[in-house]
Amino acid sequence: MIIVSACLLGENCKYSGGNNKSENVIKYLENKEYILVCPEQLGGLSTPRDPSEIITTGKKDGHDVLDGSVKVLSNKGIDVTSNFIKGAEETLKIAKECNAKKAILKAGSPSCGYKKIYDGTFCGNKIKGMGVTAAILNKENIALLDEDDI
C-alpha cells in the first residue's frame, strides 16, 4: 500500500483551492493499491487556506516542529503548528492501519516536502529540509518519494 498526497492525483486540496495533478504519478500508480491523504485537511485546515511555511533558522525542518523548537506559520502570522502536527499524526495512523511502506508526497510542501521546503520568508526560496508529515513518516521508516522521483 502507498500513501499519496491527494493533490498529486487532482484533488482540489492545495492551499489555493487547486491541485498539483501529476500525470507521471497517476501513471505510476496504475495497478497499485494506494490511499489519498491531505495532511493539512486531516489537521483541520480548510481549503482554500492561507499559505504556510515552516519558520526556519538554519537547518531546522519538520523534525524540529515535532520537538517544538520551530513553528509553522501562515503568511498572516497565524500559528498553525498544531494543525500540521495533527495532520501528520493522522496520516501516520492511516499509513500504519494499511501497512503502507511507501509514500508519494508533494515536493516543497511544509507538510509533505522531504528534500526541500520553503524557507519561511514567503518569497519562494527553498532550502534543504523536510515537512512535518514527511518527518513523521520518515521517522517510522516509510520510504518517501515525491512527484519529481517518479
C-alpha atoms as a printed R data frame, in Angstrom:
    type eleno elety resid chain resno      x      y       z
1   ATOM     1    CA   MET     A     1  0.000  0.000   0.000
2   ATOM     2    CA   ILE     A     2  1.174  3.509  -0.854
3   ATOM     3    CA   ILE     A     3  0.188  6.776   0.804
4   ATOM     4    CA   VAL     A     4 -0.221  9.559  -1.788
5   ATOM     5    CA   SER     A     5 -0.681 13.318  -1.442
6   ATOM     6    CA   ALA     A     6 -4.221 13.820  -2.736
7   ATOM     7    CA   CYS     A     7 -3.301 16.989  -4.641
8   ATOM     8    CA   LEU     A     8 -0.976 14.956  -6.865
9   ATOM     9    CA   LEU     A     9 -3.951 12.964  -8.122
10  ATOM    10    CA   GLY     A    10 -6.011 16.042  -8.955
11  ATOM    11    CA   GLU     A    11 -7.929 16.539  -5.704
12  ATOM    12    CA   ASN     A    12 -8.517 20.237  -5.110
13  ATOM    13    CA   CYS     A    13 -6.989 20.339  -1.639
14  ATOM    14    CA   LYS     A    14 -3.993 22.615  -2.308
15  ATOM    15    CA   TYR     A    15 -3.867 25.737  -0.122
16  ATOM    16    CA   SER     A    16 -5.122 27.823  -3.074
17  ATOM    17    CA   GLY     A    17 -8.083 25.519  -3.656
18  ATOM    18    CA   GLY     A    18 -6.479 23.941  -6.729
19  ATOM    19    CA   ASN     A    19 -4.341 20.845  -7.132
20  ATOM    20    CA   ASN     A    20 -0.905 19.658  -8.246
21  ATOM    21    CA   LYS     A    21 -2.057 16.891 -10.578
22  ATOM    22    CA   SER     A    22  0.851 14.794 -11.842
23  ATOM    23    CA   GLU     A    23  0.252 12.545 -14.832
24  ATOM    24    CA   ASN     A    24  3.510 10.733 -14.000
25  ATOM    25    CA   VAL     A    25  2.265  9.853 -10.514
26  ATOM    26    CA   ILE     A    26 -1.131  8.787 -11.885
27  ATOM    27    CA   LYS     A    27  0.543  6.521 -14.429
28  ATOM    28    CA   TYR     A    28  2.958  5.122 -11.813
29  ATOM    29    CA   LEU     A    29  0.030  4.170  -9.558
30  ATOM    30    CA   GLU     A    30 -1.797  2.177 -12.230
31  ATOM    31    CA   ASN     A    31 -2.464 -1.334 -10.886
32  ATOM    32    CA   LYS     A    32 -1.103 -0.393  -7.442
33  ATOM    33    CA   GLU     A    33 -3.008 -0.021  -4.175
34  ATOM    34    CA   TYR     A    34 -2.883  3.451  -2.668
35  ATOM    35    CA   ILE     A    35 -4.696  5.770  -0.295
36  ATOM    36    CA   LEU     A    36 -5.040  9.533  -0.778
37  ATOM    37    CA   VAL     A    37 -4.254 11.888   2.089
38  ATOM    38    CA   CYS     A    38 -4.134 15.625   2.587
39  ATOM    39    CA   PRO     A    39 -2.349 16.215   5.894
40  ATOM    40    CA   GLU     A    40 -3.467 19.850   6.090
41  ATOM    41    CA   GLN     A    41 -7.133 18.858   5.787
42  ATOM    42    CA   LEU     A    42 -6.605 15.944   8.203
43  ATOM    43    CA   GLY     A    43 -5.177 18.516  10.610
44  ATOM    44    CA   GLY     A    44 -8.353 20.599  10.444
45  ATOM    45    CA   LEU     A    45 -7.334 23.309   7.982
46  ATOM    46    CA   SER     A    46 -9.803 24.426   5.326
47  ATOM    47    CA   THR     A    47 -9.397 24.522   1.574
48  ATOM    48    CA   PRO     A    48 -8.622 27.101   0.420
49  ATOM    49    CA   ARG     A    49 -6.391 28.344   3.251
50  ATOM    50    CA   ASP     A    50 -3.604 30.837   3.722
51  ATOM    51    CA   PRO     A    51 -0.216 29.521   2.582
52  ATOM    52    CA   SER     A    52  2.003 28.323   5.420
53  ATOM    53    CA   GLU     A    53  5.699 27.755   5.809
54  ATOM    54    CA   ILE     A    54  7.970 26.316   8.452
55  ATOM    55    CA   ILE     A    55  9.706 29.261  10.058
56  ATOM    56    CA   THR     A    56 13.295 28.147   9.916
57  ATOM    57    CA   THR     A    57 16.599 29.095  11.384
58  ATOM    58    CA   GLY     A    58 19.499 27.285   9.849
59  ATOM    59    CA   LYS     A    59 18.730 23.650   9.078
60  ATOM    60    CA   LYS     A    60 15.538 23.350  11.120
61  ATOM    61    CA   ASP     A    61 12.678 21.497   9.460
62  ATOM    62    CA   GLY     A    62  9.700 19.238  10.173
63  ATOM    63    CA   HIS     A    63 11.685 17.215  12.707
64  ATOM    64    CA   ASP     A    64 12.155 20.387  14.720
65  ATOM    65    CA   VAL     A    65  8.440 21.235  14.526
66  ATOM    66    CA   LEU     A    66  7.753 17.865  16.106
67  ATOM    67    CA   ASP     A    67 10.086 18.613  19.011
68  ATOM    68    CA   GLY     A    68  8.654 22.102  19.471
69  ATOM    69    CA   SER     A    69 11.701 24.144  18.517
70  ATOM    70    CA   VAL     A    70 10.206 25.786  15.404
71  ATOM    71    CA   LYS     A    71  6.724 26.725  14.215
72  ATOM    72    CA   VAL     A    72  4.566 26.579  11.123
73  ATOM    73    CA   LEU     A    73  3.029 29.979  10.427
74  ATOM    74    CA   SER     A    74  0.592 31.214   7.812
75  ATOM    75    CA   ASN     A    75  1.538 34.178   5.666
76  ATOM    76    CA   LYS     A    76 -0.658 36.233   8.022
77  ATOM    77    CA   GLY     A    77  1.394 35.182  11.053
78  ATOM    78    CA   ILE     A    78 -1.146 32.689  12.419
79  ATOM    79    CA   ASP     A    79  0.449 29.730  14.207
80  ATOM    80    CA   VAL     A    80 -0.838 26.550  12.522
81  ATOM    81    CA   THR     A    81  1.798 24.248  14.012
82  ATOM    82    CA   SER     A    82 -0.759 22.148  15.902
83  ATOM    83    CA   ASN     A    83 -2.782 21.609  12.704
84  ATOM    84    CA   PHE     A    84  0.299 20.416  10.852
85  ATOM    85    CA   ILE     A    85  1.276 18.056  13.675
86  ATOM    86    CA   LYS     A    86 -2.278 16.679  13.931
87  ATOM    87    CA   GLY     A    87 -2.379 16.130  10.157
88  ATOM    88    CA   ALA     A    88  0.967 14.340  10.251
89  ATOM    89    CA   GLU     A    89 -0.197 12.117  13.103
90  ATOM    90    CA   GLU     A    90 -3.458 11.291  11.302
91  ATOM    91    CA   THR     A    91 -1.534 10.472   8.129
92  ATOM    92    CA   LEU     A    92  0.747  8.186  10.120
93  ATOM    93    CA   LYS     A    93 -2.284  6.422  11.635
94  ATOM    94    CA   ILE     A    94 -3.637  5.774   8.146
95  ATOM    95    CA   ALA     A    95 -0.240  4.535   6.972
96  ATOM    96    CA   LYS     A    96  0.011  2.123   9.899
97  ATOM    97    CA   GLU     A    97 -3.571  0.877   9.505
98  ATOM    98    CA   CYS     A    98 -2.985 -0.028   5.869
99  ATOM    99    CA   ASN     A    99  0.612 -1.188   6.418
100 ATOM   100    CA   ALA     A   100  1.988  1.362   3.946
101 ATOM   101    CA   LYS     A   101  5.700  1.063   3.263
102 ATOM   102    CA   LYS     A   102  5.931  3.966   0.813
103 ATOM   103    CA   ALA     A   103  4.558  7.497   0.457
104 ATOM   104    CA   ILE     A   104  4.485  9.742  -2.604
105 ATOM   105    CA   LEU     A   105  4.315 13.290  -1.296
106 ATOM   106    CA   LYS     A   106  4.125 16.807  -2.743
107 ATOM   107    CA   ALA     A   107  7.578 18.318  -3.159
108 ATOM   108    CA   GLY     A   108  8.263 21.558  -1.288
109 ATOM   109    CA   SER     A   109  5.183 21.367   0.929
110 ATOM   110    CA   PRO     A   110  5.510 22.304   4.621
111 ATOM   111    CA   SER     A   111  3.730 19.008   5.289
112 ATOM   112    CA   CYS     A   112  4.956 16.739   2.547
113 ATOM   113    CA   GLY     A   113  8.259 18.051   1.206
114 ATOM   114    CA   TYR     A   114 11.084 15.697   2.063
115 ATOM   115    CA   LYS     A   115 14.110 17.102   0.210
116 ATOM   116    CA   LYS     A   116 13.438 20.830   0.247
117 ATOM   117    CA   ILE     A   117 10.893 23.125   1.849
118 ATOM   118    CA   TYR     A   118 10.193 26.822   1.563
119 ATOM   119    CA   ASP     A   119 12.433 28.828   3.880
120 ATOM   120    CA   GLY     A   120  9.746 30.608   5.918
121 ATOM   121    CA   THR     A   121 10.096 34.002   4.244
122 ATOM   122    CA   PHE     A   122  7.170 33.529   1.812
123 ATOM   123    CA   CYS     A   123  9.466 34.680  -1.011
124 ATOM   124    CA   GLY     A   124  9.559 31.378  -2.912
125 ATOM   125    CA   ASN     A   125 13.035 30.420  -1.695
126 ATOM   126    CA   LYS     A   126 13.641 26.762  -0.881
127 ATOM   127    CA   ILE     A   127 16.145 25.228   1.496
128 ATOM   128    CA   LYS     A   128 17.135 21.681   2.350
129 ATOM   129    CA   GLY     A   129 14.576 20.407   4.814
130 ATOM   130    CA   MET     A   130 11.626 18.192   5.497
131 ATOM   131    CA   GLY     A   131  7.943 18.954   6.068
132 ATOM   132    CA   VAL     A   132  6.072 17.845   9.184
133 ATOM   133    CA   THR     A   133  4.284 14.822   7.675
134 ATOM   134    CA   ALA     A   134  7.378 13.731   5.775
135 ATOM   135    CA   ALA     A   135  9.380 13.902   9.013
136 ATOM   136    CA   ILE     A   136  6.941 11.748  10.970
137 ATOM   137    CA   LEU     A   137  6.658  9.168   8.171
138 ATOM   138    CA   ASN     A   138 10.427  9.114   7.747
139 ATOM   139    CA   LYS     A   139 10.851  8.519  11.480
140 ATOM   140    CA   GLU     A   140  8.669  5.415  11.057
141 ATOM   141    CA   ASN     A   141 10.818  4.142   8.160
142 ATOM   142    CA   ILE     A   142  8.224  4.728   5.464
143 ATOM   143    CA   ALA     A   143 10.050  5.278   2.160
144 ATOM   144    CA   LEU     A   144  9.480  8.773   0.796
145 ATOM   145    CA   LEU     A   145  9.183  9.869  -2.817
146 ATOM   146    CA   ASP     A   146  7.842 12.999  -4.461
147 ATOM   147    CA   GLU     A   147  6.472 13.674  -7.936
148 ATOM   148    CA   ASP     A   148  9.969 14.516  -9.174
149 ATOM   149    CA   ASP     A   149 11.152 10.996  -8.272
150 ATOM   150    CA   ILE     A   150  8.510  9.317 -10.434
